Amino acid sequence: MQLVVTDHLFARFPSLPEGHLAKTRAAVVSASALAEVGASLCLGERLRLGKGEDTSGGRAKASILADATEAVIGAVYLDGGIEPAATLVIAELESGIEKAALRPGSADYKTRLQETAAHDGFGPPNYEIAESGPDHHKRFQATVEVGGEVLGTGEGTSKKEAEQRAAQAAWESRQTREGPQNV
């Protein structure tokens, strides 16, 4: 999948700098982007899940939808080769590719917050994680602090998702307080 997206990006946007292309690809093949594709394809409804995962909302869980999307792409590749797999990848990810190419890394609030913190003379953001729930249905809550100040909190079904949501809350809070020109 990364090979197909990288090749497509290079062909479609040959003048973009390498860093811009790398951020664009990362946004397009991220777990959250693949989960959106899985949801749009209604993959959750078609999955065979264990009873515990099924009753705990596994059909809508981002990590499961992302994995299912990758599995479908892998099955198409194994069945028909690279061409049909590439066609599927581009068909399903094209709108995300276009959006990400316009503003790479825009969905990666952790990176944006880290860059802003460094620009403002602070150290890297510090994330504190708390978890709750049984092993089969964990929830994570992240709190992000920059320069000793708590700027945001977020929840998710993974630590990474919770951190990303906390960084987004912090980013949006900064924009509200300082205006977009200072972020």
RAHU-V920605 format. One record per residue. SS is DSSP state (H for helix, E for strand, C for the rest). PSI is psi in degrees with one decimal (999 if undefined). Layout:
# RAHU-V920605
((SS:PSI) (SS:PSI))
This chain:
# RAHU-V920605
((C:-45.4) (H:-37.1) (H:-46.2) (H:-46.2) (H:-41.2) (H:-46.4) (H:-43.9) (H:-44.4) (H:-45.2) (H:-39.6) (H:-38.9) (H:-34.1) (C:64.6) (C:-20.9) (C:-4.8) (C:142.9) (C:155.6) (H:-43.9) (H:-38.7) (H:-44.6) (H:-41.1) (H:-42.7) (H:-37.8) (H:-48.5) (H:-43.9) (H:-40.3) (H:-37.6) (H:-36.1) (C:14.8) (C:159.6) (H:-39.7) (H:-38.7) (H:-42.1) (H:-33.3) (H:-39.2) (H:-41.0) (H:-46.4) (H:-40.5) (H:-41.4) (H:-27.8) (C:0.7) (C:36.2) (H:-33.8) (H:-37.4) (H:-21.3) (H:-0.9) (C:146.3) (C:112.5) (C:156.4) (C:160.1) (H:-45.0) (H:-45.1) (H:-37.7) (H:-44.4) (H:-17.3) (C:15.1) (C:21.7) (H:-26.4) (H:-20.5) (H:1.3) (C:128.1) (H:-43.0) (H:-37.0) (H:-42.3) (H:-40.4) (H:-45.1) (H:-40.1) (H:-39.0) (H:-46.0) (H:-37.6) (H:-40.2) (H:-45.0) (H:-43.1) (H:-40.2) (H:-40.9) (H:-41.3) (H:-47.4) (H:-34.0) (H:-40.6) (H:-9.2) (C:-171.3) (H:-38.1) (H:-53.4) (H:-34.5) (H:-43.1) (H:-40.9) (H:-43.8) (H:-46.9) (H:-49.8) (H:-41.0) (H:-41.3) (H:-25.0) (H:-4.9) (H:-47.4) (H:-37.4) (H:-35.8) (H:-46.7) (H:-46.7) (H:-45.6) (H:-34.3) (H:-30.1) (H:-36.7) (C:82.2) (C:143.1) (C:3.1) (C:-27.1) (C:-9.2) (C:83.0) (H:-28.0) (H:-44.9) (H:-43.8) (H:-44.0) (H:-40.8) (H:-43.4) (H:-40.6) (H:-42.7) (H:-42.4) (H:-43.1) (H:-36.9) (C:3.2) (C:14.4) (C:163.6) (C:-177.4) (C:152.9) (C:146.9) (E:127.4) (E:129.5) (E:133.6) (E:134.1) (E:143.0) (E:152.8) (E:166.0) (C:165.1) (C:163.1) (H:-35.3) (H:-4.5) (H:52.7) (C:144.2) (E:142.3) (E:141.3) (E:127.8) (E:142.4) (E:131.1) (E:137.5) (E:135.9) (E:127.0) (C:33.1) (C:-0.6) (E:128.6) (E:122.1) (E:-20.3) (E:159.1) (E:156.5) (E:155.1) (E:156.7) (E:177.1) (C:-1.4) (C:160.7) (H:-42.8) (H:-44.3) (H:-42.6) (H:-42.8) (H:-42.2) (H:-40.8) (H:-35.2) (H:-42.7) (H:-38.5) (H:-43.7) (H:-41.9) (H:-43.9) (H:-47.8) (H:-34.5) (H:-42.4) (H:-42.2) (H:-40.7) (H:-42.8) (H:-42.4) (H:-12.0) (C:148.8) (H:-25.6) (H:-20.9) (H:7.4) (C:999))
